[in-house]
Amino acid sequence: MSGLYVNELVNRVVPRFDPHPDIFVSYGESVEALSSGPSEAILRRFELRLLSELGYRVDWLCDSEGDAIQPECAYRFEVGRGFCPVVLSEKPSVAGPVIMGAQMTAVANWLAVGQAPPALDWAPFKQVTRAALSQLTAGRTLHSRDIYRQLKKT
């Protein structure tokens, strides 16, 4: 299912006849890595590389104001703005995943070095990549996600 998702994502968002060699290298690496079993880290890395290559890079080091991410602060991802600082005690004015700065720093290190942190909760990062990818898919649900949900029900 993960390979189907990666394939559908490339077919859906990469413009036809528009060469993106780095995307296809990343695609090949991801499909090969997925052959050993599904992995959140493999899928998130591929999604983030795809976004970056298509000009929608998620900045894990700076917030929406251009300030460095602080490990002790909380941030909410907003499409088009990036990570906005939030106060956890306040009621959120905008929906979106809240991620601690320390987790964001771990993701930035993972992207730079390649070794996924073992204790990372991938759920908020999945929400970030889905929100960012929704710009490219025009909000349409991917068929592979529907198939996965249907299989999960049975």
Backbone as JSON, one array per atom type, in Angstrom:
{
  "sequence": "MSGLYVNELVNRVVPRFDPHPDIFVSYGESVEALSSGPSEAILRRFELRLLSELGYRVDWLCDSEGDAIQPECAYRFEVGRGFCPVVLSEKPSVAGPVIMGAQMTAVANWLAVGQAPPALDWAPFKQVTRAALSQLTAGRTLHSRDIYRQLKKT",
  "N": [[0.81, -1.2, 0.0], [1.96, 1.22, 0.72], [3.82, 1.63, -1.31], [2.08, 1.93, -3.47], [0.86, 4.31, -2.72], [3.06, 6.13, -2.82], [3.65, 5.99, -5.54], [1.22, 6.93, -6.66], [1.19, 9.5, -5.65], [3.41, 10.71, -6.93], [2.56, 10.53, -9.61], [0.32, 12.14, -9.47], [1.14, 14.73, -8.67], [3.53, 15.57, -9.92], [4.31, 17.41, -12.71], [3.51, 16.32, -16.0], [5.98, 15.32, -18.34], [7.83, 17.04, -17.31], [10.98, 17.31, -16.31], [12.3, 15.99, -13.38], [14.78, 14.96, -11.99], [15.8, 14.52, -9.36], [13.53, 13.95, -7.88], [12.76, 11.51, -8.95], [14.95, 9.92, -8.31], [14.71, 9.95, -5.54], [12.21, 8.75, -5.39], [12.8, 6.15, -6.39], [14.62, 5.29, -4.39], [12.9, 5.29, -2.2], [10.9, 3.41, -2.9], [12.48, 1.14, -3.05], [13.38, 0.99, -0.38], [10.94, 0.6, 0.88], [10.41, -1.99, 0.2], [11.36, -3.61, 2.15], [9.5, -3.39, 4.05], [6.73, -1.45, 5.37], [7.18, 1.93, 6.38], [6.93, 4.73, 8.38], [8.87, 6.7, 8.49], [10.19, 6.47, 6.0], [8.15, 7.18, 4.2], [7.51, 9.8, 5.08], [9.96, 11.1, 4.62], [10.14, 10.88, 1.82], [7.85, 12.38, 1.05], [8.55, 14.92, 2.04], [10.88, 15.46, 0.58], [9.79, 15.51, -1.99], [8.01, 17.69, -1.8], [9.9, 19.73, -1.34], [11.44, 19.66, -3.7], [9.54, 20.48, -5.54], [9.16, 23.08, -4.87], [7.87, 23.67, -2.47], [8.99, 23.59, 0.07], [9.23, 22.58, 3.44], [10.14, 24.37, 6.21], [12.08, 23.44, 8.8], [13.69, 24.64, 10.6], [13.27, 27.33, 11.07], [10.76, 29.61, 12.25], [7.53, 31.0, 11.29], [8.05, 33.69, 11.37], [10.66, 33.91, 10.79], [12.4, 33.44, 12.82], [14.64, 31.41, 14.74], [13.82, 28.01, 15.47], [12.77, 27.16, 18.67], [13.6, 24.78, 21.07], [12.0, 24.41, 23.4], [9.58, 25.58, 22.84], [6.22, 25.62, 21.43], [4.73, 24.89, 18.26], [2.55, 25.55, 15.53], [1.62, 24.21, 12.44], [0.93, 25.98, 9.54], [-0.4, 26.09, 6.36], [1.24, 27.73, 3.78], [2.31, 29.6, 5.5], [3.99, 28.37, 7.33], [5.63, 27.22, 10.31], [4.05, 28.37, 13.09], [4.49, 30.09, 16.11], [2.92, 29.02, 19.14], [0.91, 29.39, 22.08], [0.42, 27.04, 24.43], [-1.54, 27.12, 26.41], [-3.52, 28.75, 25.45], [-6.6, 28.94, 23.58], [-6.71, 27.43, 20.43], [-6.64, 29.37, 17.44], [-6.47, 28.63, 14.88], [-6.71, 25.61, 13.09], [-4.65, 22.69, 13.18], [-1.69, 20.65, 13.42], [0.08, 20.61, 16.52], [3.38, 20.99, 17.37], [6.24, 20.33, 19.23], [9.19, 22.3, 19.58], [11.55, 20.86, 20.04], [11.0, 18.39, 18.86], [10.8, 19.2, 16.22], [13.4, 20.02, 15.72], [14.64, 17.56, 15.91], [13.58, 16.34, 13.63], [14.65, 18.0, 11.63], [17.37, 17.4, 11.97], [17.28, 14.68, 11.35], [16.53, 14.81, 8.64], [18.81, 15.99, 7.61], [20.89, 14.23, 8.31], [19.93, 11.61, 8.09], [19.29, 9.49, 9.79], [16.56, 8.29, 11.42], [14.94, 9.48, 14.33], [14.38, 7.27, 17.02], [12.23, 7.43, 18.9], [10.3, 9.12, 17.92], [7.15, 10.64, 17.48], [5.24, 10.1, 14.8], [2.77, 11.0, 13.93], [1.96, 13.87, 14.11], [3.71, 14.88, 12.18], [2.93, 13.61, 9.91], [0.48, 14.84, 9.56], [1.39, 17.41, 8.97], [2.77, 17.01, 6.51], [0.65, 16.09, 4.95], [-1.06, 18.33, 4.96], [0.6, 20.19, 3.65], [0.97, 18.86, 1.21], [-1.61, 18.96, 0.26], [-1.88, 21.31, -1.08], [-0.75, 20.76, -3.52], [-2.28, 18.68, -4.5], [-4.67, 19.79, -4.86], [-6.51, 19.51, -2.83], [-7.81, 17.13, -3.32], [-8.62, 13.78, -2.44], [-6.35, 11.12, -2.26], [-6.48, 8.11, -4.1], [-5.21, 5.83, -3.14], [-5.19, 6.24, -0.39], [-7.91, 6.05, 0.2], [-8.33, 3.35, -0.49], [-6.67, 2.12, 1.38], [-7.97, 2.87, 3.78], [-10.41, 1.49, 3.41], [-9.52, -1.18, 3.39], [-8.55, -1.34, 5.95], [-10.86, -1.25, 7.45], [-11.99, -3.75, 7.09]],
  "CA": [[0.0, 0.0, 0.0], [2.84, 2.4, 0.77], [4.36, 1.81, -2.66], [0.98, 2.47, -4.28], [0.71, 5.71, -2.32], [4.2, 6.89, -3.36], [3.47, 6.03, -6.99], [0.11, 7.81, -6.97], [1.6, 10.86, -5.32], [4.27, 11.2, -8.02], [1.73, 10.7, -10.8], [-0.67, 13.19, -9.26], [1.66, 16.08, -8.43], [4.65, 15.95, -10.78], [3.79, 17.72, -14.05], [3.96, 15.42, -17.08], [7.07, 15.75, -19.22], [8.66, 18.02, -16.61], [12.01, 16.47, -15.69], [12.68, 16.21, -11.99], [15.6, 13.78, -11.69], [15.95, 14.27, -7.92], [12.3, 13.31, -7.42], [12.75, 10.11, -9.36], [15.96, 9.24, -7.5], [14.07, 9.77, -4.24], [11.15, 7.76, -5.62], [13.45, 4.84, -6.47], [15.14, 4.95, -3.07], [11.77, 5.03, -1.32], [10.29, 2.13, -3.28], [13.42, 0.09, -2.65], [13.35, 0.9, 1.08], [9.63, 0.05, 1.28], [10.38, -3.43, -0.06], [11.65, -4.3, 3.4], [8.35, -3.2, 4.94], [6.28, -0.06, 5.46], [7.83, 2.75, 7.38], [6.52, 6.13, 8.42], [10.04, 7.54, 8.19], [10.43, 6.44, 4.55], [7.09, 7.96, 3.54], [7.65, 11.23, 5.42], [11.14, 11.61, 3.91], [9.79, 11.04, 0.41], [6.92, 13.5, 0.92], [9.27, 16.17, 2.27], [11.76, 15.68, -0.58], [8.92, 15.87, -3.1], [7.59, 19.07, -1.57], [11.05, 20.6, -1.51], [11.8, 19.69, -5.12], [8.5, 21.2, -6.28], [9.11, 24.47, -4.41], [7.01, 23.81, -1.29], [9.82, 23.07, 1.17], [8.84, 22.87, 4.82], [11.32, 24.81, 6.95], [12.05, 22.87, 10.15], [14.66, 25.35, 11.43], [12.8, 28.69, 11.36], [9.3, 29.75, 12.33], [6.91, 31.84, 10.26], [8.61, 35.04, 11.48], [12.07, 33.83, 10.43], [13.19, 33.19, 14.01], [15.06, 30.01, 14.92], [12.94, 27.17, 16.26], [13.23, 26.98, 20.05], [13.2, 23.44, 21.5], [10.99, 24.42, 24.47], [8.36, 26.23, 22.36], [5.28, 24.84, 20.62], [4.47, 25.5, 16.96], [1.44, 24.99, 14.74], [1.91, 24.35, 11.02], [-0.11, 26.59, 8.71], [-0.03, 26.06, 4.95], [1.54, 29.06, 3.26], [3.03, 30.41, 6.48], [5.01, 27.58, 8.01], [5.39, 26.93, 11.72], [3.72, 29.57, 13.86], [4.56, 29.86, 17.56], [1.63, 29.02, 19.85], [0.93, 29.23, 23.54], [-0.41, 25.85, 24.64], [-2.66, 27.4, 27.31], [-4.54, 29.5, 24.72], [-7.43, 28.18, 22.65], [-6.17, 27.66, 19.08], [-7.49, 30.12, 16.5], [-6.31, 27.94, 13.61], [-6.52, 24.17, 13.25], [-3.39, 22.16, 12.68], [-0.94, 19.93, 14.44], [1.01, 21.34, 17.38], [4.61, 20.24, 17.48], [7.24, 20.97, 20.07], [10.41, 22.67, 18.88], [12.55, 19.78, 20.15], [10.66, 17.4, 17.84], [11.13, 19.79, 14.92], [14.85, 19.97, 15.61], [14.97, 16.15, 15.63], [13.25, 16.1, 12.22], [15.66, 18.71, 10.83], [18.6, 16.59, 12.04], [17.01, 13.46, 10.59], [16.58, 15.12, 7.21], [20.19, 16.31, 7.25], [21.78, 13.1, 8.55], [19.31, 10.4, 7.54], [18.91, 8.52, 10.81], [15.31, 8.69, 12.06], [14.92, 9.32, 15.78], [13.56, 6.1, 17.33], [11.06, 7.69, 19.73], [9.54, 10.23, 17.35], [5.75, 10.4, 17.17], [5.12, 10.53, 13.42], [1.41, 11.49, 13.63], [1.89, 15.29, 13.74], [4.47, 15.14, 10.96], [2.07, 13.14, 8.83], [-0.49, 15.92, 9.36], [2.1, 18.51, 8.31], [3.0, 16.69, 5.1], [-0.65, 16.04, 4.27], [-1.51, 19.71, 4.75], [1.46, 20.79, 2.62], [0.68, 18.2, -0.07], [-2.96, 19.3, -0.22], [-1.71, 22.4, -2.05], [-0.39, 20.18, -4.81], [-3.34, 17.77, -4.96], [-5.89, 20.62, -4.91], [-7.42, 19.02, -1.82], [-8.42, 15.84, -3.68], [-8.13, 12.62, -1.71], [-5.66, 10.14, -3.08], [-7.17, 6.82, -4.15], [-4.51, 4.86, -2.29], [-5.65, 6.47, 0.99], [-9.25, 5.45, 0.28], [-8.17, 1.89, -0.51], [-6.11, 1.74, 2.67], [-9.06, 2.99, 4.78], [-11.35, 0.4, 3.19], [-8.89, -2.43, 3.83], [-8.4, -1.27, 7.4], [-12.18, -1.51, 8.03], [-12.32, -5.17, 7.02]],
  "C": [[0.87, 1.27, 0.0], [3.44, 2.69, -0.59], [3.31, 2.38, -3.6], [0.79, 3.95, -4.0], [1.82, 6.58, -2.93], [4.04, 7.06, -4.87], [2.34, 7.01, -7.37], [0.47, 9.27, -6.71], [2.45, 11.46, -6.44], [3.42, 11.46, -9.27], [0.76, 11.86, -10.68], [-0.06, 14.59, -9.23], [2.83, 16.5, -9.32], [4.1, 16.2, -12.19], [4.37, 16.77, -15.1], [5.02, 16.11, -17.94], [7.95, 16.84, -18.6], [9.73, 17.24, -15.85], [12.34, 16.92, -14.26], [13.52, 15.01, -11.56], [15.74, 13.49, -10.2], [14.7, 13.6, -7.34], [12.34, 11.83, -7.76], [13.84, 9.29, -8.67], [15.36, 8.94, -6.13], [12.96, 8.73, -4.31], [11.74, 6.34, -5.62], [13.98, 4.38, -5.13], [14.0, 4.56, -2.12], [11.13, 3.69, -1.62], [11.19, 0.97, -2.86], [13.39, -0.11, -1.13], [12.04, 0.29, 1.57], [9.54, -1.45, 1.04], [10.7, -4.24, 1.19], [10.54, -4.13, 4.43], [7.98, -1.74, 5.03], [6.98, 0.68, 6.59], [7.36, 4.19, 7.27], [7.68, 7.03, 8.01], [10.31, 7.59, 6.69], [9.41, 7.31, 3.83], [7.23, 9.45, 3.83], [8.85, 11.83, 4.69], [10.81, 11.85, 2.44], [8.87, 12.25, 0.22], [7.65, 14.84, 1.06], [10.23, 16.48, 1.12], [10.94, 16.12, -1.79], [8.47, 17.32, -2.98], [8.73, 20.05, -1.85], [11.41, 20.76, -2.99], [10.79, 20.49, -5.95], [8.3, 22.63, -5.79], [8.23, 24.72, -3.2], [7.74, 23.29, -0.04], [9.28, 23.52, 2.52], [10.12, 23.2, 5.58], [11.2, 24.35, 8.4], [12.97, 23.63, 11.1], [14.21, 26.74, 11.84], [11.28, 28.72, 11.42], [8.8, 30.72, 11.27], [7.44, 33.28, 10.27], [10.09, 35.07, 11.11], [12.99, 33.61, 11.62], [13.52, 31.7, 14.11], [14.05, 29.27, 15.8], [13.56, 26.96, 17.64], [12.72, 25.64, 20.57], [12.07, 23.41, 22.53], [9.66, 25.04, 24.04], [7.5, 25.27, 21.54], [4.97, 25.63, 19.35], [3.3, 24.78, 16.29], [1.76, 25.26, 13.26], [0.7, 24.93, 10.3], [0.39, 26.63, 7.27], [0.16, 27.51, 4.48], [2.31, 29.95, 4.22], [4.18, 29.66, 7.12], [4.63, 27.34, 9.45], [5.22, 28.22, 12.5], [3.79, 29.25, 15.34], [3.17, 29.92, 18.18], [1.89, 28.91, 21.34], [-0.06, 28.11, 23.83], [-1.61, 26.12, 25.53], [-3.79, 28.17, 26.63], [-5.33, 28.58, 23.8], [-6.92, 28.47, 21.23], [-7.15, 28.39, 18.18], [-7.47, 29.46, 15.12], [-6.08, 26.46, 13.89], [-5.17, 23.76, 12.68], [-2.63, 21.49, 13.79], [-0.01, 20.85, 15.22], [2.21, 20.43, 17.61], [5.59, 21.03, 18.34], [8.52, 21.22, 19.26], [11.48, 21.58, 18.93], [12.29, 18.69, 19.11], [11.03, 17.91, 16.45], [12.63, 19.76, 14.68], [15.3, 18.54, 15.29], [14.68, 15.82, 14.17], [14.27, 16.77, 11.32], [16.97, 17.93, 10.81], [18.45, 15.31, 11.24], [17.11, 13.71, 9.1], [18.01, 15.39, 6.75], [21.09, 15.07, 7.3], [21.23, 11.8, 7.98], [18.88, 9.37, 8.55], [17.67, 9.02, 11.56], [15.41, 8.49, 13.57], [13.97, 8.19, 16.17], [12.26, 6.41, 18.07], [10.16, 8.8, 19.18], [8.1, 9.8, 17.06], [5.49, 10.98, 15.78], [3.78, 11.16, 13.09], [1.37, 12.99, 13.3], [2.63, 15.62, 12.44], [3.71, 14.66, 9.73], [1.01, 14.2, 8.52], [0.14, 17.11, 8.64], [2.27, 18.21, 6.83], [1.69, 16.61, 4.33], [-1.17, 17.44, 3.99], [-0.7, 20.37, 3.63], [1.17, 20.18, 1.25], [-0.69, 18.55, -0.61], [-2.92, 20.48, -1.18], [-1.49, 21.86, -3.45], [-1.49, 19.28, -5.38], [-4.68, 18.5, -5.08], [-6.95, 20.08, -3.95], [-8.09, 17.7, -2.13], [-7.79, 14.71, -2.88], [-7.46, 11.67, -2.69], [-6.39, 8.8, -3.0], [-6.52, 5.8, -3.23], [-4.91, 5.03, -0.82], [-7.03, 5.86, 1.19], [-9.16, 3.94, 0.34], [-7.66, 1.41, 0.84], [-7.17, 1.79, 3.77], [-10.05, 1.85, 4.64], [-10.79, -0.93, 3.67], [-8.77, -2.49, 5.35], [-9.73, -1.6, 8.1], [-12.5, -3.0, 8.07], [-11.47, -6.04, 7.89]]
}
